């Protein structure tokens, strides 16, 4: 096994405990950037042989992988430093590791504590990798992104369902002053790009927002006033030294200005170090009264929720009973202004909806729908009781329409969810513009008349590939704007040409780093 080499800047580094742990993350890699594998320990001969076969399979798919992994032989207490040395050599854009907080497999009833049977080295290497990537990004000053592969998740589930901390779908938003801002989670925190003027081609950023050391995921929500709210997970230390995880959020009031302080929304399991670490990534939505509702998958695979009133006070956590769910939630405000949350079921190929119904304010489980999603494909839709997803039987994009069932939007190629924005003017008609990831990360765009998805969608390739799910928003001049992140880590945007026949976009603008 080799000791070190200088990698191609902008590539992928898979950092794991032993060679066997790299198999599933490597299986998810597509053609494009080079891939290096870093192992804390050499592993067994069988593991090394299995990795050799996986590398050969990857090469057959067009993935460029280093012939042998870099074994850092990390000693206890030195893993973070050794991983940091490797990142300095390899200079990756994306760092993939395993779940820093692997799921329990049973409960010790006598001690009332979850039992994790995974080798401890896996979680410790993942936590060290997150810390090393955070330091590396602050040193180099360039974006670095981290992806944590969910423990035990087969690559057949797809990239998004295998991710422990999801990327946001609605990461391009228009602020109160009409300027667009883009928000993405990086190793060192949230990155933000902001238009310098409404509808202009010049942007500031990427700017690293001040805040706590977040785990590498993000939820972006906008309230009725247009303020942008960011949600994430943070690992913090108790007075006794034990660490736990809590939900945190901040509010962006003015485009381009520093956001407010980060506040804790707590955890369904308090600061219990064992139980709190397994909490799922939060989803959030606002109700008609301005109340903020936060949802998270709990250790028992139910959904826990709490509400923050307009006065800033939080309710107690409430458990939404009925179905065990996977770590895939999407929340939205329904037609009445009351929030609802969709979740993919853990044990069946279904998605379940909870909404506030009768009596008023009480959560109601709606299991009457027939949503059968591909894992990792749920996304919010504009109407109460509706959701977008990929149908498990065909991979085509669908929208669940209340009273009408599922409506196909076509697009069986690609993976992951769909992002959309309504109210886009196309030849005098109000339309919904949709974006999604196609094969090899290609950005695909489509549209249908607002409220009429049954008319069908014509998808076209926008001409660029993205390493994150593409986003879409309407700018301050009323044009649809599509955003993505290129393999070089730079933001790219394309704006609608309003006078065109049909839906058309101008050439892509590459946003150069500025301050």
C-alpha positions as CSV (number, residue, x, y, z in Angstrom):
1,X,0.0,0.0,0.0
2,X,1.2,3.5,-0.9
3,X,2.1,6.1,1.7
4,X,1.1,9.4,0.0
5,X,0.7,11.3,-3.2
6,X,-0.5,14.7,-4.2
7,X,-4.1,14.5,-5.5
8,X,-5.9,16.5,-8.1
9,X,-7.3,19.6,-6.5
10,X,-11.0,19.4,-6.6
11,X,-11.3,15.7,-6.4
12,X,-12.9,13.3,-3.9
13,X,-11.3,11.9,-0.8
14,X,-13.1,8.9,0.8
15,X,-11.8,8.7,4.4
16,X,-12.7,5.5,6.4
17,X,-11.5,3.3,9.1
18,X,-10.5,0.3,7.0
19,X,-10.7,-0.6,3.2
20,X,-14.0,-2.5,3.6
21,X,-15.7,0.7,4.8
22,X,-14.9,2.4,1.4
23,X,-16.9,-0.1,-0.7
24,X,-20.4,1.5,-0.5
25,X,-19.2,5.1,-0.8
26,X,-17.1,4.2,-3.8
27,X,-20.1,2.5,-5.4
28,X,-21.9,5.8,-5.4
29,X,-19.2,7.7,-7.3
30,X,-19.8,8.6,-10.9
31,X,-17.4,9.6,-13.6
32,X,-15.7,13.0,-13.1
33,X,-13.3,14.0,-10.4
34,X,-10.5,11.7,-9.3
35,X,-11.1,9.7,-6.1
36,X,-8.6,8.9,-3.4
37,X,-9.2,6.5,-0.5
38,X,-7.7,7.2,2.9
39,X,-7.8,4.4,5.6
40,X,-7.0,4.7,9.3
41,X,-5.9,1.1,9.4
42,X,-4.8,-1.4,6.7
43,X,-7.7,-3.8,7.3
44,X,-7.8,-7.5,6.6
45,X,-6.6,-9.2,3.4
46,X,-10.2,-9.9,2.4
47,X,-11.1,-6.2,2.8
48,X,-8.2,-5.2,0.7
49,X,-9.1,-7.7,-2.0
50,X,-12.8,-6.5,-1.9
51,X,-11.6,-2.9,-2.3
52,X,-9.4,-3.9,-5.3
53,X,-12.5,-5.4,-7.0
54,X,-14.5,-2.3,-6.2
55,X,-11.8,-0.1,-7.7
56,X,-11.9,-2.2,-10.9
57,X,-15.7,-1.9,-11.0
58,X,-15.4,1.9,-10.6
59,X,-12.9,2.1,-13.3
60,X,-15.3,0.3,-15.6
61,X,-17.8,3.1,-14.9
62,X,-15.3,5.7,-15.8
63,X,-14.3,6.6,-12.2
64,X,-10.7,7.5,-11.8
65,X,-9.5,5.9,-8.5
66,X,-6.0,5.7,-7.1
67,X,-4.7,2.2,-7.3
68,X,-4.1,1.7,-3.6
69,X,-5.5,3.5,-0.5
70,X,-3.4,5.8,1.6
71,X,-3.1,4.1,5.0
72,X,-2.4,6.7,7.7
73,X,-1.9,4.2,10.6
74,X,-3.6,6.6,13.0
75,X,-2.7,6.2,16.6
76,X,-5.3,7.0,19.3
77,X,-5.6,10.7,19.7
78,X,-3.8,11.5,16.5
79,X,-6.4,10.5,13.9
80,X,-7.6,14.1,13.2
81,X,-4.0,15.3,12.7
82,X,-3.2,12.4,10.3
83,X,-6.4,13.0,8.3
84,X,-5.6,16.7,8.1
85,X,-2.2,15.9,6.7
86,X,-3.9,13.7,4.0
87,X,-6.3,16.4,3.1
88,X,-3.5,18.9,2.7
89,X,-1.8,16.6,0.2
90,X,-5.0,15.6,-1.7
91,X,-6.7,19.0,-1.8
92,X,-10.2,17.6,-2.3
93,X,-13.4,19.5,-3.0
94,X,-15.5,16.7,-1.5
95,X,-14.6,14.6,1.6
96,X,-16.7,11.4,2.1
97,X,-16.7,9.5,5.3
98,X,-19.0,7.3,7.4
99,X,-21.7,8.2,9.9
100,X,-20.2,9.9,12.9
101,X,-23.2,8.8,15.0
102,X,-24.1,5.3,13.9
103,X,-27.6,3.9,14.7
104,X,-28.1,1.6,17.6
105,X,-29.1,-2.0,17.0
106,X,-30.8,-2.8,20.3
107,X,-31.6,-1.3,23.7
108,X,-30.0,-2.3,27.0
109,X,-33.2,-2.4,29.0
110,X,-31.4,-2.5,32.4
111,X,-29.3,0.6,31.7
112,X,-32.0,2.2,29.4
113,X,-29.3,3.0,26.8
114,X,-29.0,2.2,23.1
115,X,-26.5,-0.4,22.1
116,X,-24.3,0.3,19.0
117,X,-22.6,-2.8,17.6
118,X,-20.6,-1.0,14.9
119,X,-16.8,-1.0,15.4
120,X,-16.0,2.1,17.4
121,X,-13.2,3.0,15.0
122,X,-15.8,3.8,12.3
123,X,-17.5,6.6,14.2
124,X,-14.3,8.0,15.7
125,X,-12.7,8.2,12.2
126,X,-15.8,9.9,10.9
127,X,-15.8,12.5,13.7
128,X,-12.0,13.1,13.2
129,X,-12.6,13.5,9.4
130,X,-15.3,16.1,10.0
131,X,-13.0,18.0,12.3
132,X,-10.0,17.7,10.0
133,X,-12.0,18.9,7.0
134,X,-13.2,21.9,9.0
135,X,-9.7,22.9,9.8
136,X,-8.5,22.3,6.3
137,X,-11.1,24.5,4.8
138,X,-10.3,27.3,7.2
139,X,-6.6,26.9,6.2
140,X,-7.0,26.9,2.5
141,X,-9.8,29.4,2.2
142,X,-11.6,27.4,-0.5
143,X,-14.9,25.5,-0.2
144,X,-14.7,22.0,1.1
145,X,-17.8,19.8,1.3
146,X,-18.3,16.8,3.5
147,X,-20.7,13.9,3.0
148,X,-21.3,11.3,5.7
149,X,-22.4,7.9,4.4
150,X,-25.2,6.4,6.6
151,X,-23.9,3.3,8.4
152,X,-25.0,0.2,6.7
153,X,-26.8,2.0,3.8
154,X,-26.3,0.1,0.5
155,X,-25.3,2.2,-2.5
156,X,-28.5,1.0,-4.3
157,X,-30.5,3.4,-2.2
158,X,-28.9,6.4,-4.0
159,X,-26.7,9.2,-2.8
160,X,-29.3,11.3,-1.0
161,X,-30.9,8.4,1.0
162,X,-27.4,7.2,2.0
163,X,-26.4,10.6,3.3
164,X,-26.6,11.1,7.1
165,X,-26.9,14.9,6.8
166,X,-28.8,16.0,3.7
167,X,-28.1,18.9,1.4
168,X,-30.9,21.5,1.2
169,X,-33.2,21.6,-1.9
170,X,-34.3,25.2,-1.5
171,X,-30.8,26.8,-1.1
172,X,-31.4,29.7,-3.5
173,X,-33.8,32.2,-2.1
174,X,-34.9,35.8,-2.7
175,X,-34.5,38.1,0.3
176,X,-36.7,41.0,1.5
177,X,-34.8,43.5,-0.7
178,X,-35.2,41.4,-3.8
179,X,-31.6,40.1,-4.0
180,X,-30.9,36.4,-4.3
181,X,-28.7,34.5,-1.9
182,X,-27.4,30.9,-2.1
183,X,-26.7,28.9,1.1
184,X,-24.8,25.6,1.2
185,X,-23.3,23.6,4.1
186,X,-19.5,23.2,3.9
187,X,-17.0,21.5,6.2
188,X,-16.3,24.8,8.1
189,X,-20.0,26.0,8.2
190,X,-22.6,27.6,6.0
191,X,-21.4,29.3,2.8
192,X,-23.3,32.2,1.4
193,X,-23.3,33.9,-2.0
194,X,-25.3,37.1,-2.5
195,X,-26.3,39.2,-5.6
196,X,-24.6,42.6,-5.4
197,X,-27.7,44.2,-7.0
198,X,-31.2,43.0,-7.8
199,X,-31.1,40.8,-10.9
200,X,-27.4,41.5,-11.5
201,X,-24.7,39.2,-12.7
202,X,-22.2,40.1,-9.9
203,X,-22.2,38.2,-6.6
204,X,-20.3,38.4,-3.4
205,X,-19.0,35.3,-1.8
206,X,-18.6,32.5,-1.0
207,X,-18.7,33.9,2.5
208,X,-18.3,31.6,5.5
209,X,-21.0,32.7,8.0
210,X,-20.1,32.9,11.6
211,X,-21.6,30.2,13.8
212,X,-21.1,27.0,15.7
213,X,-19.3,23.9,14.4
214,X,-22.2,22.3,12.5
215,X,-22.5,18.8,11.2
216,X,-22.4,18.9,7.4
217,X,-26.1,19.4,6.5
218,X,-28.5,22.3,6.1
219,X,-32.3,23.1,6.0
220,X,-33.3,26.5,4.5
221,X,-36.8,27.9,5.2
222,X,-38.4,31.3,4.4
223,X,-41.1,32.8,6.5
224,X,-44.1,35.0,5.4
225,X,-42.0,38.2,5.8
226,X,-39.3,36.9,3.5
227,X,-36.7,36.3,6.2
228,X,-34.5,33.3,5.7
229,X,-34.1,30.7,8.5
230,X,-31.2,28.2,8.5
231,X,-31.3,25.0,10.5
232,X,-28.7,22.4,11.3
233,X,-27.3,20.0,13.9
234,X,-24.5,20.8,16.3
235,X,-22.4,18.6,18.5
236,X,-21.6,20.3,21.9
237,X,-20.1,19.3,25.2
238,X,-21.9,18.9,28.5
239,X,-20.2,20.1,31.7
240,X,-19.1,16.6,32.5
241,X,-17.3,16.3,29.1
242,X,-19.9,14.1,27.4
243,X,-21.0,15.2,24.0
244,X,-24.5,15.5,22.6
245,X,-26.3,16.8,19.5
246,X,-28.9,19.5,19.3
247,X,-30.9,21.3,16.6
248,X,-29.8,24.9,16.0
249,X,-31.1,27.7,13.8
250,X,-30.4,31.3,12.8
251,X,-32.3,34.0,10.9
252,X,-31.1,36.1,8.0
253,X,-33.0,39.4,8.0
254,X,-31.0,41.4,5.4
255,X,-29.4,40.0,2.3
256,X,-25.6,40.0,2.5
257,X,-25.6,41.1,6.2
258,X,-24.5,38.9,9.1
259,X,-27.3,36.6,10.2
260,X,-28.6,36.7,13.8
261,X,-27.1,34.5,16.5
262,X,-27.6,30.8,16.4
263,X,-30.1,29.5,18.9
264,X,-30.7,25.9,20.1
265,X,-34.1,24.3,19.5
266,X,-33.0,21.4,21.7
267,X,-33.3,17.7,21.0
268,X,-36.2,15.3,21.6
269,X,-33.9,13.4,23.9
270,X,-32.5,16.4,25.8
271,X,-28.7,16.3,26.2
272,X,-28.5,12.5,26.7
273,X,-25.2,11.8,25.0
274,X,-26.2,8.4,23.7
275,X,-29.8,9.0,22.5
276,X,-29.4,12.6,21.3
277,X,-26.6,11.7,18.8
278,X,-29.0,9.6,16.8
279,X,-31.5,12.4,16.1
280,X,-32.4,12.9,12.5
281,X,-31.8,16.0,10.5
282,X,-34.5,18.6,11.1
283,X,-37.2,19.9,8.8
284,X,-39.1,23.1,9.5
285,X,-42.2,25.1,8.4
286,X,-44.1,28.1,9.6
287,X,-47.8,28.3,10.4
288,X,-50.3,31.1,9.6
289,X,-49.7,32.7,13.0
290,X,-46.0,33.0,12.5
291,X,-45.2,30.0,14.7
292,X,-42.1,27.9,13.7
293,X,-42.5,24.1,13.7
294,X,-39.4,21.9,13.9
295,X,-39.6,18.2,13.1
296,X,-36.9,15.5,13.6
297,X,-36.7,11.8,13.5
298,X,-36.1,10.5,17.0
299,X,-34.2,7.4,18.2
300,X,-37.3,5.3,18.1
301,X,-37.9,6.2,14.4
302,X,-40.9,8.3,15.1
303,X,-41.2,12.0,14.5
304,X,-40.8,14.5,17.3
305,X,-42.0,18.1,16.8
306,X,-42.1,21.3,18.8
307,X,-43.4,24.9,18.1
308,X,-41.8,28.2,18.8
309,X,-44.4,31.0,19.1
310,X,-44.1,34.5,17.9
311,X,-43.0,35.4,21.5
312,X,-39.9,33.1,21.1
313,X,-41.1,30.5,23.6
314,X,-40.8,26.8,22.7
315,X,-43.4,24.2,23.4
316,X,-42.4,20.8,24.8
317,X,-41.5,18.1,22.2
318,X,-44.5,16.1,21.0
319,X,-44.2,12.6,19.5
320,X,-46.2,12.0,16.3
321,X,-47.3,8.4,16.6
322,X,-48.4,6.0,13.9
323,X,-45.6,4.8,11.7
324,X,-41.9,4.2,12.0
325,X,-40.1,6.5,9.6
326,X,-36.8,6.7,7.8
327,X,-34.5,9.7,8.1
328,X,-36.2,11.5,5.3
329,X,-38.7,14.4,6.1
330,X,-40.0,17.3,4.2
331,X,-42.2,20.0,5.8
332,X,-44.3,22.7,4.3
333,X,-47.1,25.1,5.0
334,X,-50.4,23.7,3.9
335,X,-53.2,25.6,2.0
336,X,-54.8,26.7,5.3
337,X,-51.5,28.0,6.6
338,X,-51.1,25.0,9.0
339,X,-47.9,23.1,8.5
340,X,-47.6,19.5,7.5
341,X,-44.8,17.0,7.3
342,X,-44.2,14.1,5.0
343,X,-41.9,11.2,5.9
344,X,-40.7,8.1,4.1
345,X,-41.8,5.0,6.0
346,X,-38.9,3.0,7.4
347,X,-40.3,-0.5,6.8
348,X,-42.5,-0.1,3.7
349,X,-42.2,1.6,0.3
350,X,-44.5,4.4,1.3
351,X,-44.6,8.0,2.4
352,X,-46.8,9.2,5.3
353,X,-48.3,12.7,6.0
354,X,-49.1,14.3,9.3
355,X,-51.1,17.5,9.3
356,X,-52.8,19.7,11.9
357,X,-56.5,18.9,11.5
358,X,-59.5,18.2,13.8
359,X,-59.6,19.2,16.6
360,X,-57.8,22.4,15.7
361,X,-54.1,22.3,16.4
362,X,-54.0,18.5,16.9
363,X,-51.7,16.5,14.6
364,X,-53.5,13.9,12.4
365,X,-51.9,11.0,10.6
366,X,-53.0,10.6,7.0
367,X,-52.0,7.2,5.7
368,X,-54.6,7.0,3.0
369,X,-52.4,8.1,0.1
370,X,-50.5,5.9,-2.3
371,X,-47.1,7.6,-2.4
372,X,-44.4,5.0,-3.1
373,X,-41.2,7.0,-3.3
374,X,-37.7,6.0,-4.3
375,X,-35.6,6.6,-1.2
376,X,-34.1,10.1,-1.1
377,X,-36.6,11.7,-3.5
378,X,-39.3,13.4,-1.4
379,X,-39.7,17.2,-1.8
380,X,-42.3,19.7,-0.9
381,X,-45.1,20.7,-3.3
382,X,-47.2,23.9,-3.1
383,X,-50.6,22.6,-2.1
384,X,-51.8,21.0,1.1
385,X,-51.6,17.2,0.9
386,X,-49.2,17.2,-2.1
387,X,-45.7,16.1,-2.4
388,X,-43.2,15.5,-5.2
389,X,-41.2,12.2,-5.4
390,X,-39.8,9.6,-7.7
391,X,-42.1,6.6,-8.1
392,X,-40.4,3.5,-6.9
393,X,-41.8,1.4,-9.7
394,X,-40.3,3.5,-12.6
395,X,-38.1,6.2,-11.1
396,X,-40.2,8.8,-12.9
397,X,-40.9,12.1,-11.2
398,X,-44.5,12.4,-9.8
399,X,-46.5,14.8,-7.7
400,X,-49.2,13.6,-5.4
401,X,-52.3,15.8,-6.0
402,X,-55.1,15.8,-3.3
403,X,-58.2,14.1,-4.7
404,X,-56.5,13.1,-7.9
405,X,-53.7,10.8,-6.8
406,X,-50.3,10.7,-8.4
407,X,-49.5,12.7,-11.6
408,X,-46.5,11.8,-13.6
409,X,-44.0,14.5,-14.5
410,X,-41.8,12.2,-16.6
411,X,-38.1,12.3,-16.2
412,X,-37.2,8.7,-15.3
413,X,-33.5,9.3,-15.7
414,X,-31.3,10.6,-12.9
415,X,-31.7,10.4,-9.1
416,X,-32.8,12.4,-6.2
417,X,-35.6,15.0,-5.5
418,X,-37.0,17.9,-7.5
419,X,-36.8,21.5,-6.6
420,X,-39.4,23.9,-8.0
421,X,-40.7,27.5,-8.0
422,X,-44.2,28.7,-9.0
423,X,-45.3,32.0,-10.5
424,X,-42.8,32.1,-13.4
425,X,-44.1,34.0,-16.4
426,X,-43.7,32.0,-19.7
427,X,-45.3,33.6,-22.7
428,X,-48.0,35.2,-20.6
429,X,-48.8,32.1,-18.5
430,X,-48.0,31.5,-14.8
431,X,-45.8,28.4,-14.7
432,X,-44.0,26.2,-12.2
433,X,-40.3,25.7,-13.1
434,X,-38.7,22.4,-11.9
435,X,-35.0,21.4,-11.7
436,X,-33.5,18.0,-10.9
437,X,-30.3,16.0,-11.3
438,X,-30.0,13.8,-14.3
439,X,-27.3,11.2,-15.2
440,X,-23.8,12.2,-14.0
441,X,-25.2,15.2,-12.2
442,X,-26.6,16.9,-15.3
443,X,-28.9,19.8,-14.4
444,X,-32.3,19.2,-16.0
445,X,-35.1,21.8,-16.2
446,X,-38.8,21.5,-17.0
447,X,-42.0,23.4,-16.5
448,X,-45.8,23.1,-16.4
449,X,-48.7,25.5,-15.9
450,X,-49.2,26.5,-12.3
451,X,-51.6,24.1,-10.7
452,X,-51.8,21.9,-13.8
453,X,-49.1,19.2,-13.6
454,X,-51.3,16.8,-15.6
455,X,-50.4,18.8,-18.7
456,X,-47.0,17.2,-18.6
457,X,-43.4,18.4,-18.4
458,X,-40.9,18.7,-21.1
459,X,-37.4,18.3,-19.6
460,X,-34.2,19.6,-21.2
461,X,-30.5,19.5,-20.3
462,X,-29.4,23.0,-19.1
463,X,-25.8,22.2,-20.2
464,X,-24.0,22.0,-16.8
465,X,-23.5,19.3,-14.2
466,X,-23.8,19.9,-10.5
467,X,-22.2,18.2,-7.4
468,X,-25.3,19.2,-5.4
469,X,-29.0,19.1,-6.2
470,X,-29.7,22.2,-8.4
471,X,-31.9,25.0,-7.1
472,X,-34.3,27.4,-8.7
473,X,-35.9,30.7,-7.6
474,X,-37.5,33.9,-9.0
475,X,-35.2,36.9,-8.9
476,X,-36.2,40.5,-8.1
477,X,-37.0,41.1,-11.8
478,X,-39.4,38.2,-12.1
479,X,-37.1,35.8,-13.9
480,X,-36.5,32.2,-13.1
481,X,-32.9,31.6,-12.0
482,X,-31.3,28.2,-11.8
483,X,-28.2,27.6,-9.6
484,X,-25.8,24.8,-9.2
485,X,-22.3,24.0,-7.9
486,X,-19.7,22.9,-10.5
487,X,-17.0,20.4,-10.0
488,X,-14.6,23.2,-9.3
489,X,-16.6,24.3,-6.3
490,X,-17.9,27.5,-8.0
491,X,-21.5,28.7,-8.0
492,X,-23.1,28.9,-11.5
493,X,-26.3,30.6,-12.3
494,X,-28.5,30.8,-15.4
495,X,-31.3,33.4,-15.8
496,X,-34.5,33.1,-17.8
497,X,-34.8,35.0,-21.0
498,X,-38.3,36.5,-20.6
499,X,-38.8,37.3,-24.3
500,X,-37.9,33.9,-25.5
501,X,-40.4,31.5,-27.1
502,X,-41.1,29.1,-24.3
503,X,-38.7,28.5,-21.4
504,X,-35.1,29.5,-22.3
505,X,-32.1,30.6,-20.3
506,X,-29.1,32.7,-21.0
507,X,-25.6,31.3,-20.8
508,X,-24.3,30.2,-17.4
509,X,-22.5,32.7,-15.3
510,X,-19.6,31.4,-13.3
511,X,-19.5,33.3,-10.0
512,X,-15.8,34.1,-9.2
513,X,-14.8,34.2,-5.5
514,X,-15.0,37.8,-4.2
515,X,-15.4,39.5,-0.8
